[in-house]
Amino acid sequence: MKKLKKILKTLSIIIVALTIATPTYAAIPSEDILDMFNKNGIYYYNPAGNEDDCNTISTTLAGKDTAEKIWNFFIEQGFTDAQTAGILGNAKAESGPGATRASNSSYWGLFQWGGGRKDRLFKKLNEAGFSKYTSQEYWGTDAENKMPPEDYDGILRIELEFTMSEKDLDWQEELKKANSPEMAAEIFLVLFERAVGGNSEIIYYAPYAGRLYQATSKRRDFAKEYFNLYSGKGTKSVNGATGRLENGKNVSIIGDSITVGSHNALMQKFPDITEADINARSGRGWDEGVSIARGMNLKDIVVFALGTNSPNLTEEQITTAINVIGTNKTIVFVTNYNDANKDLHTTNNNFFKNLAKNNSNIIIADWAQTVSQNPSTYLKEDQLHPNDAGKNLFAEIIWKAINSNTNENGCSVSGEFQSLVTSYAWPDYHSAPWHDRMPAYADAVNQSISEGRYVGGSVAGVPGIDCGGFVTILVQNSGIAPDYNDSKGNTSTQEAWVRSHGWQLINDSVSSYVDTSLLQPGDVAFSSGHTFIYVGEIPGFNSVIASASYSYHGAGRAPMAGAEDLTFGNGAIVRWYRSTGFSASETPSFNNH
């Protein structure tokens, strides 16, 4: 970081930088955008956002020294030995590695954060009571010996979690493509460190081959050294604690032919799962699956992917399964789908979703909702079993359901909220006019009208095609705030409503850009007569936001995956608010057992 020379000069540069960015980022940014970031000192901008508060862990770091602790941490996050070695190679080039090292006041810490990135990191350290350790007294190589071991580990853990929370330029997804320490070192350097202007070139990371970055060759060498030192020795679970990403060590799966066909995809998506933890048989019914559960050594997370061969399940059957599995375990119900008879499994799926709404240990992997958007892409000719693309999707849906919904701190994303998003909003963005509403949203609008609730304007005679109407219905029906907008007003009235009802402004002020890394599902945005909602990453939903649009001239959009910028739009800064009484990042717990 200390190699980037120019720091942000004026607010106008920030405005230009943020307004040219799109709401979602490709894995490889354009050369112009990357150069603009480097030249103007924009060290961290993530237009895709992330659910930072739900993506942390609290665990004692394992290892005899800083390097080994870093190694074990990133192995636990699901990175391979080669990929983790690439991260460590960069840490050594930047700080030694050392958690509090600095050569001057501009850059600090393990990866020498600077500018706004350092400010955000320092804020987290201050909140944890570690502010004194950012002073010059602790910049040297002997800093670790000047503080209690538990304080050093606390600082290091915060920095490592902060690293994982920084997702701009998709560095994590790109890094997971690396198959050698050298390539991993280059990817982390280019997309995370961004130390342009050195005297050694990129060799293994093709999109940037030939470009000069500082200390590139040293980072590659350091990465190889760590790979040779630690490869095969890293722990997958530190002191028995589950990391932020669950890769199968704590997962059991019971399924039918859908699971049988997706076996290889599941093994690939969950590299730590064992063959014994996937128990599937073609033609298996629900009751047989319950019997299997009785005799199986179940892990902490149990995926119950049954019901395809047992339509019209009773509440008693599902309750029996829950009791056999155990209410102390996290249970993932996979919804059922048959494209030849779309209503066949409605009863099953409704039971699953209602249980997820009312029980904090139950979450949904919504195979039915996702596949129904484009069945020909994911199903074989029998309209039931997944093809190759469907098998990968099946595994991905389960993986994301687990990793979006659970972590060690119990933080989870409401299955009800995500289910409503995918029921109410089209998964792809369509330019206006687009008046066709999702059937579930049309029903919700009609219900709201019958109850005298706000639905916004009508476009071409179709009610509910309105940004404020959509947000109102979703926020009310998901349980985030059942009384949201009870004054029945438009977007300006709604912003006044959230402020008067104690919602938290996530921006530092109404005139400052939001730090998109702080956004969580259920956060509501306002800018110049427009409102939309952050929904996070949902399988099959192609945006992290959902929105609708009203127009007097008939050019409105029904609810769909949004294309709005998260920071600046309609000529104004986007202001983000969060309900303090309930967040969609917490599973609603109305009647937990």
N, C-alpha and C positions, 0 to 999 in steps of 0.2 A: 504494500500500500504506500510506503513512504516514497516510492518512485514516481507517483503521479504528482505533478508539480502544481498544477493550477487549481485553486479552490474557487468555489462559486463566488462571483463578483457582485451580481445584482439580482434582485427579485425577478427582473424581466427575463433573465437567463433561465430561471427555474420555470417560469410560465411557458417559455418556448419549448424547453425540454419536456415538460409534462404534457403539453397539448399535442405534440407530434406523436406521442406514443399511443398505441392502440390498446384496447381493453385486454387483449390476450397477447401473449408473447410467444413467438416461435422459439424453438430450442436454440437456434443460431440467429442472433440479431443481425441486421444489416451492418455492413462495415461503417456506413455513415453514422448510424445510431451509436454504435460502440465508440467510434471516435469522438462523437459529441459528448458521450458520458465521460470519457477520459479527459478531454480538454476542459470540461467545465466542472470537474470535481464532483460529479453526481455519482456517489459511490454506491448508493442503494436506491433503486426504484423498481418496484414490483407491481406492474399494472394488473397482474392476475391475483394478487393478494394471497393471504393464507390465514388459517385459523390458528394464530400463534398461541393463544392461551390454552388451546386444546392439544397442542403439539409439543408439550414438554414432559420430561420425566423427572423423577426425584429418586436417585439411586446413589449408593456409595460407589465411587469410582474404583475399579479394581486395577491393580498394577503396582509395580515397585517404584516406578518413576513416571514423570509426565508423559513421555512418549508411549509407554505401555498403557497408561490410562486412556490416552487419546485413541490408541489402536483398539482397545476393547470397546470403547464407546461407539466408534463408527462401525465396527463389526456388528454390534448389537442393533445398529440402525438398518442393517440389511445389506451393507456394502461388502463386496468380496475382499479377499486379501490384497489383490492387486490394486483395487480402487482405494482401499484404506491406506495402502502404502503411498499412493499418489497424494493423498491429503496430508499425510505425515511429512512427506518430502517437502511440501510447501510450507508447513508449519516450521520445520527446521530452518528453511531458508529465510523465513520472516522473523522468527523470534528465538530460535535455538533448539527446541521449542520451550517457551516459558510463558506462563499465564499472565504475568504482569510486566513483561519487559518492554522497554521503549528506549529510543535514542533521543527523542525530543518530545515536546508536548503535543505534536500534531498526530502522531500515530502510536497506538498502544495495543498490547495484548498479543494473544497467540497468533493471530493473523494480521496484526498491525492495522487494526481498524482506524479509519480517519473520517473527518467530516461528520455528516449526519449519522453515519453508521456508528461511529464512536460515541456520539451523544446518546443514541438509543441504548447502546450497551451500558454506558455509564449510568443511565437512568435505572436499568435493571439491577446493577450492582449497588446503587444507592438504596434502592428499595429493599435489598437483602442485607443492608448494613455493612457493606464492604467498601464504602467510599474512600476510607483512609488509605486503602491499599493501591489506589490509583496515583498516589503522590510519587515524586521522584525518588523518595527513599526506597521504593520497592521496584525500581526499574532495572536493577542490575541482575547479574546471573545468580547472585546469592539470595534473591528475594524469597525463595521458598524456605530458606532457613531462618528468615526473620519473622515468620508468622506461624501461628498454630497450624498443624497439618490439616485440621478440619476446615479452617478458613481457606487455605490454599485450594483444597479439593472443592469447596463451595464456589470459589471464583472460577476455577477451571470448568466445573459443571455448567455454570451459567454461560460461560463463553461457548462451550460445545453446543448447548441447547440453542443459544442465539445463532450459531452457525447454521444449524438445521432449520431455523425459522426463516433464514434469508434464502428465498427461493427465486429471486429474479434471475433472468436469463436461463431458467430451467437447468441450472448447473447439476442438480441432483439426478435428474433423468438422463442428462448427457453423460455424467460420470458413470452411470450404471451400464453404459455401452462399452466402457473401457475393458480391454482384456489383457492389459499389461500395466505394470507400475509406471512405465514411461509415458504411455498414453494418458493414464489417469492423472499424472502430475501435470501434463500439458492442459488437459481439460479444466482442472481446478484452477490452474494459473490464468487461463484465458477468461473463464466465465465467473470465477469467484474473486481472484486476486486482481486481475486486470492490470498487471504491472507492465505496461507497454513501454518500449523504448530502450530495450536492452541490446546486448551484443551477441546473443545466441538465438537461434531460430527454432520455430516449431517444426518438428519432424513427423510425429505420429498422429497428430490431430488434424486430419485432412482439410477441414474447412479453413484452417489458419496456417497451413503448411507454408513455410518460408518466411512468415512474419516474425519480427524480432520482439522478444519479451525479455525482461531482465531476469538474469540468473536461471534461464531455462535449462541449460545443461546441468547445472548444479542440482536443481530440483529433481530432474530425472535421476541423477546419480543417488541423491538422498533417498528417493523413493525405492530404488533397487536395493539399497542397503537395508531399509526397513523391511522390505519384502523378504529378503534373505534371513533377517533376524527373527521376524515374527510369524511368517507364513505357516499356517497350520496350528498355531499356538493360541490364537485369539479365542476368547470366550464368547459364546453366543448369548449367554444370559449372565449378567453380573450379579453375583451373590443371590441367585435365584430370582432376581427381579425381572419383570417383563419390560422390554424397551418400548420406545414410542411406536415402532413398527413391528407388528406381529407377523412373523414369517413362517409360522407353522409349528413351532416348538410346543405351543400350548393349545393346539387345535386338534379336535377330533371331528370327523365328518361321517355321517350316516346317510346313505342315499340310494337311489334307484338307477335306472338305465341312463338318466341324464348325467349322473355322477360317474357311472361306469365309462361312458364315452368321453367324459372330460377329465379322466384320471391323470393323463400326462400333463395337461394344462394346469391342473391343480398342483401337481408335484413341482412344476416349474415355478408357479406363482408362490408356493409355500415351500421354499427349499429346505426348511428345517423339519417338515412333517415326515413321519415315517409311514411305510406301507401299512403297518398295523393300525394306524390312526385313520385310514380311509377304508370304511367298510361299506361296500356298495354291491348291489345285485340287481340285474334287470328283472323287471316285473314285481319288485318288492312293494308291498303295501305299507300303510301307516302302522298297523298293529304289529307287523313283523319287525318294523324298525324299532318299536318300543321294546320288544323282546331283546333285540340286539343290544339296545342301550343298557338293559338290565345286566347283561353279562359282559359288557365291554369296559375296559379301564379308561374311563373318559377323562380327557384333559379339562382345563379350566374353561375353554371356549368350545361349545359343541354346535356344529352346523348340522341341522336336521333338514336335509334336502329331500323330503318325501311329501306325498300327497298327489303326485301325478296319477298314480294308479288307485287313488282313494278319494274320488271327488265327494263332495257333500259330507265332509268330516263333521262330527258333532263336537260341541264344546267339551263334552266329557272325554272324548278321545284325545283331544289336544291337551287338556288339563292333565290327563294321565301321563302323557309324554313329558310334560314339564316336571311333574313330581318325580318321575323315574330318573330323568336327567339330573334334577336337583336345582332348587331355587337359588342355591349359592353359586351356580355356574352361569356364565353368559351363554344364552341360547340364541342361535341365528336361525330363523325360519326363512327358507327360500320359497318365494311365491311360485305358484304353479301356472303353467300356460299350455294351451293347445289351440293352435291357430285355426284348426278345422272346427272347433267348437269353443268359441271365445268365452262363453258364459259357464262352461263346465266347472271351472274351479273358482267361481266368484265367492261361494260360501267359504271355502278354505282361506282364500286370500283376505277376505274381510275379517275372519277370525284372527288370522296372524297379525294384521295391522292394528286391530283393536287391542290385542294383547300387548303389542309393542308400545302402544300409547299408554297403557295402564300399568306396565311392569318394567322397571328400570333395567332388569337383567335380560330383557328380550329385545332383539333388534331384527331388522328386516333386510334381507338381500333380495331386492325386487326384480327378479328375473322376468316376471310377467310384464311389468310395466315397461321395462327396457326393451325387451324383444318385440313387444306389440307395436313399437314405433316403426320397425322395419323388419318384419318377420322373414321376408325372402332373403335378406342378407345373412341371417343367423341360423335358419332352420333348414333341415333337409326336406326333401319332397314330401315326406310323411307329415310335415307341418307340426311336428312335435319334438323330435330329437335335434340337437344342435349339430350343425356342420362344423368345419374346422374353425371358421370365424366365431361361431357360436360357442364352441368349447372354450376358446380363449376368453370370450366375453363372460361366460359362466364363472370361470375362475376369477376373472377381474372383479365381477360384481361381488362375489363373496369376500375377496380380499379387501376391497374398498369398504364394504359394509363393516367388516371387523375393524379396519384401521381408521375409518372415519368415525366410528362409534365408540371405541374403547381405547383407553390407555391406562397406565398404572394409577393415575390420579382419579380414575373414575369419570373423567370428562368424556362426554359423548354427544353425538349429534342426533337429534330427535328423529326417529324413524317416521313419525307422523309428519313432521315438517317437510322432510325430503320427499315423502310420499305425496303430500299435497302439492309440492312444487311440480313434480312430474305429472301429476293428475291435472293441474290447472294450466300449465304452460307448455307450449310446444318446445321440443328439445333443440330446435334449430332456429336461427334468426331469419326472418323473412321481411323484406322491405314492405312498407305500406303501399297500397292498402292491403290489409290482411284481416278480414272480418270473421273468419272461421274460428270458433272457440272450441277448446277441448270439451268433450261432453261433460266431464266432471265439473269444469268451471262454469259451464252454462247452467248446470243444476245448482251450483253454489250461488250463482247470481240470482236465480229465481227464488231460492230459499231466502236470501238476504232481502230481496224485494218484499217477499211475503211477510217478513219479520220487521219491516220498516227500517232496515239498516242501509247504510250508504253503499252504492255500487258505482257511483260516478256517472259519466255521460253515456249516451248512446250514439253509435255511428252507423249510418245507413239502417236505422231501426233496430240495431242489435245492442242491447244494454251491456254494460260492464267492460266495454272496450275503452278503458280509461286507466291511466297510470295510477291515480289515487284510489280508484275503485278497486283495482286488482290488489294493490298493497293492503288496503283496508281489509278485504275479504281474507287474504292469506294470513295476515297477522292475527285477525280475530279467530279464524277457524283453526289455526295451528296451535292456539293456546299461548302464543307469545304475549298477547295482551287482548283478552276477550272484549275489553271496553275501548279498544283503540278507535279513535276518531268517532266517539259517540256523539260529538257535536255535528257530525255529518257534513264536514266541510271539504273543500278542494285542497290542493297541495299546500298552499300557504297556510291554510287553517290547520292542516295536519302537522306542519312543522311547529306551529304555535302550540298545538296540543301536546306533542311529545316533550316540548320544553317545559310546559306547565305541569306535566305529569312526572317530572323528575328523570326523564330519560337522559342517559349520559351522552354528551357530545364527544365523539372519539377524536375529531380534529383537536389540535391544541387550542384553536380559536376558530370562529366562523370565517375568518379571513386567511386561514392557513391551510395548506394542502394536507390531506389525511396521510398518515403513514399506513399504506395498504397492508403491511404485515400484521396490523392489529385487527383487521376485519374478521368477523365471525358470522356464520350463518344466522340470519334473522336481523342483521343490522340494516337500517333503513336510511336511504340517501335522499337528499333534496338539493335541487339546483334550478333556480329561475323557472318556477312553474312546473317542474317535473319531479317525479319521485320514482324510485325503483328499490330493489331489495337484494342484498347479498345472500347467496344460497350455498356457496362453497362448491366443492367438487362433488358432482353426483354422476354416477355411471350413466352414460348415454345422454347426458344433458350437456350441451356444448357451450356452456358459459358458466362463469362463477356468479353471475347475476341473472335475475329474471325481471322483466318489465313489460308494460303495455303502453299504448300511446293513444291519446284522444285528439281528434281534429274536427273542426267545424265543417271542413270541406270533404269529409268522407275518407280521408287518407289515414285512418287510424290503424293501430296494430293490436290484435288480441294478445293476451299474455304469451310470452315466448322467451327463449334464451336471449338475453339482452346484449347489445353491442355498445352500451354507453361506456365512456371513460370513467374510471373510478375516482378521478381527482378533479377534473375540470370539464364542464359541459354546459351548453346553452349560454356561453359567455360568462360563466361564473364558476367559482370554486364549489365543488360538491361537498356538502356538509352531511356527515354521517352520525347517526344516533343509535343507541342501544338501550333496550328496556332494562332497567335495573332490577325489576321484579322477576323477570324470567328471560332466559336466553335460549335460542334454538340450539345452542351448543350444549344444552343440558337436557337430558331426557325428562319429559314431564312425568311427574310421579303422583298421579291422582289417587291410586289405590294399590300401592305396592304390597306384595305379600312376601 
